[in-house]
Amino acid sequence: IVLKKLAALAIPLLLFDSDLEKAGSATRKLLPAYGVAMLATVLGTLIAWPCLLMFLEPASIESGLILASALCAKHIGGSLNYDAVCAACSAPLPLIATGIAADNAIVAPFLILLFRLASTGVKTPEIDDTDDDDPPDKATASNTASALALAFACITPAAVLGPTYALLPGAAAAALLASGLARSSVKKITPGARVLGLLITQLYVATIGATSGTINNISVAGIPLALFSLFQLSIHFLVLKFANRFFPKTLDNRSLALASSAAVGGPSAALAMCASQGWTNLILPALLVGFSGYFSGTFIALSLFDLFYRSVPY
């Protein structure tokens, strides 16, 4: 509930005061970092798959291949891509749960590492994360309640009428539409919206470790899958560091950490990072690059599945 419904509720709360002009510029600056994060996941998968293959029995190679491809999709755009790849490959439910259990045990500390990297990022003029147009007002019971009611109104159509993958983009689109149509009215409830949005995202961060299950999940899911995720994300992180080393101005630590969180953890993780670091003007750009992973991650992962399938000796 926390990771899905409440994360969706936080999106409109934190987008009510978005500046679309600034968001467009920041998104263009963030796209190269997200491209590096996607490439890092693909490269990590290409290197980690042969290692996983050595641990698999012949009868379980196809299952391992499905999970390797699904985890690649998950680390490009989040869990919705994982579900899409598993559905396309007709993976049984026990296998799907196995992959999630092993991956969560590795992704949780990895996201914490990214949060640490983001906090040490050097501020650069390429991305301005401050919003100094107006001094912040105080949150009151009235504007907080109004913000909550409007946020529910934004997520309800997508939650009731649309498919699961449309929930987060639908909530973001509705929030931007409401802000554009009634800018002055929405601006009055922004202080309460910020407080609620920050509270929800902090709750999301707190649940990252609680949902991992660590040692128990690894023992149930199997060490090979956990090692695959560990190796894949280790390569991912090394690619980020190399990119920062050679292109420090364009690909600073903060941009790479935010892009990586959007890829590995999905838009919700990117939203949590922006809120926890106070990057208000990066919330919409982070969501936009994260949503792009929804459309690209599944296609890339299924292409890798086909490549691996053709190369595996049965």
N, C-alpha and C positions, 0 to 999 in steps of 0.2 A: 504493500500500500504506500509506504513512505517513498520508495524508490520510483514509483510510477505516477500515482495520482497526485501526491503532494508536490513532486518535482514539476509536474505539469501546471499545478496551481501557482508555483513560484514564478513561472515564466511571465504571465501577464503582470503580476505584481511588480516585477523588476523592469518591465518594458514600457510602463505607462508614460515615463518621462524620456523616452528615447528620442534622440535627434537623428533623423534619417540621413541628413546630409553628412554629418560626422560619421555615422555608422557606415555609409557607403565607402568613404575614404579609408576607414579603419579596416573594413572587410577586404579591400584590395591589398592592403599591407599584410593582412594575416593569411591570405591565400597561399603565398609561397611557403610559409611555415607548415600549413596544413598539407600541401603537396609533399613536402619532405616527410611528414609524419606518415602519410599513406605509403610512400615509397619505402620507408623504414619498416612498416608492417609487412609489406610484400617481400622485401629482402629477407626479413627475419623468418618468414614462413618458408621461403625457398631453402634457407640454410637449415632450419630446424626440422623440416619434414624428413630428410634422410636419416637424421639422428633418431627420430621417433620410429622410423621404419625398422631400425635395428632391434628395437625392443618388442616388436609385434610378431605374434604367431601368424602363419599364413592365413588362417581362418578369420583373423581379426583385422587384416590389412584394410579391407574396404571400410570397415567401421572407423578405423583410425584415419583413413583418408577423408571421410566425411567430416569428422570432428576437426581435423587440421584445417580444412577449407572453411568450415563454419567459424572457427576461432579467428581465422584471417579476416573474415567478414566482420566479426564482432569487434576486432581491433582497428577497423577502418571507420565504422559508423555506429557501433553500439550493439546492444542485444537484439534489436529488431532484425538486423542483418543476420545474426546467428540463427534466429528462428526461420528466416526466409530460406537460408541455405539448407538447413535441416529438413524443411518441408519440401524443397525442390529435390532433395536426395532421398526422400521417404525414410528418414531416420526414425527408428522407434523411440518412444518416450523415455525408456530407461537410458538409452544412449545419449539423448539430449541432456537429461539431468546429470549424467556422468561428466559430460564435457563442461557444463556450467559449474559444477562443484569443484572440479580441478582448477578451472580457470579463475574462479573467484578467489581462491586461496592465493593466487599469484598477483592478480590485478589489484587487489586491495592495497598491499604494500607498495605496489608500483605507483598507484595514484597518489599515495602519501608522499612518495619520492618526488613526483611531479609538482605537488603543492610546495614542497621545500625548494625545488628548483625555481619555481615561479617567484617565491619570496626573495630570492637572491638575484633576480634578473635586474639588469641595469636599465634605467629608464632612458628611452631614446626618443628623438623627435618624430620618428616614423609613426608611432602609435601614441596618441594622446588619450590617457585614460581618465582624465579629470573632467569634471563638469562644473564650471565656475560661473555659468550664466546667471544663476540666482542663488542666494544663500539658502540653505535648507531650513524649512520650517519644522516645528515640533509636531510629532505624531499625537493625535488625540483619539479618544474613543470613537468620535464621530467619523473622522476621515479614515480611520483604520477599518471600521465596520463597512463604510462605503466602498473602500478598496477591495475588501474581501468579497462583497456582494458582486462587484463588477468583475472580479477575477473569476468567480464561479460562472457568471454569465458568459465569459469568454471561452471557458473550457467545456461547458455543457454541450454545445452543438457538436463539437468534434468527438466528445466522449460518448454521446448517445447515438449519433447518426453515422459517424465515420468509422473506418477500420482502425485498428490499434496504432498502426504506423502514422496515422494522420493526427494523433492527439497532440503531440508537441508542436508540429508546424501549424496546426489549426489554432491552438491557443495563442501562439505568437502572432499569427495573422490577425486574429480577432482583437488582440490587445493593440496592435498598431492601427487597426481600423478605428477602434474606439478613440484612441489618442488623436488621430487625425481629424475625426469628425467633431469631437468635443474637446478640443485642446485645453481651453480655459477651465472647464469643469473637471477634467481629469487631473489637471495640474494641482488642483486644490486637495486631492486625495493622495498625492504622491508621497508625502511624508509617512503616512500610515502604511502605504503600499511598500515602501522601502523597508520599514521595520519588519513587516510580516514576511516579505520575500527573503530578507536576510535570515530571519529565524528559521524558515523552512529549509533554506540551503544549508545552514549549519546543522540542522537535523539530518539532512542527507549525508553530509560529511561524517557525522557521528555513526551513521548506519553502515558506512563502507566497511569498517573493520568488523562490525557485529555480524554482517552477512557472509563474511569470508569463510568462517568455520575452520580455517587454517589446517592444522594437523589432521583433524578428523575427516575433513573433506578430501584431503590428499590420500589418506589411507583407503577411503571408500572408493574414490574415483580411479585410483591407480597412479602410481608414481610416474609412469611414462607420459601420461597426459599433462601432469603438473610440470614435469621437466620440459615438455614441449613448449608450454606457455612461458616458462621461465627463460628458456633459451631464445624464443622468439622475441620476447620483450627486452631481453638483454641486448640483442642485436638492434632492436628498435631504438633503444636508448643510446647506444654507441653511434648510430647514424645521426641522431640529433646532436650529439656532442661534436662529431666531425663537421657537421653543417655549421654549427656555431663557430667552430675554430676557423673555418675558411671564409665564412661570410658573417662576421660578427655584427655588422651594422644592419644588414637586411634580416638576418636570422638570429636575433638576440635570444637569450635564455628565456625571457618571459613569453615571447611570441611562440617559441617552440614548445614550452611547457603547456601553454594554453591550447595550441593546436593538437598536441599529443593527447591531452586530456579529452578533447572533443572527439578524437579518433578512437582511442582505447576505451574510454568510459562513456562516449556518446554525448549528445548535447547537454544532458543533465549534469554530467561531471564538469563540463566547461562552464555551465551556469554557476555551479557551486564554487568553482575557482574564482570566477570574476567577482561574485558577491563577497567571498571571504577576503579577497585582496583589495576590495574597494574599487574595482575597475568598472565603474558604472557605464562608461561609454563603450566598453568592449563586450558588454553582455549580448547585444544584438549581433555584432560581427561573429562572436564565438558560436552563437546559435546557428547562424547562417552557414558557416563552414561545417558545423556539425551536421546540419540537415543535408548538406551535399554528400556526406558519407552514406546517408540512406540510399541515395540513388546510384552511387558508384561501388559501394562495398560489396554488395551481393553479386554484381556482374563480375567484378575482379576475382572474387573468391570462387565462383563457379568456373571461370576460365582456368584458374589454377587447379581446380578439381579435375577438369578435363585433361590438363597437362600432366598431372601426377598419375591419373588413371591410365593414360597411354604409356607411361614410362615404367609402371610397376609390373614386374614379372609375376604372373599368377601361376 
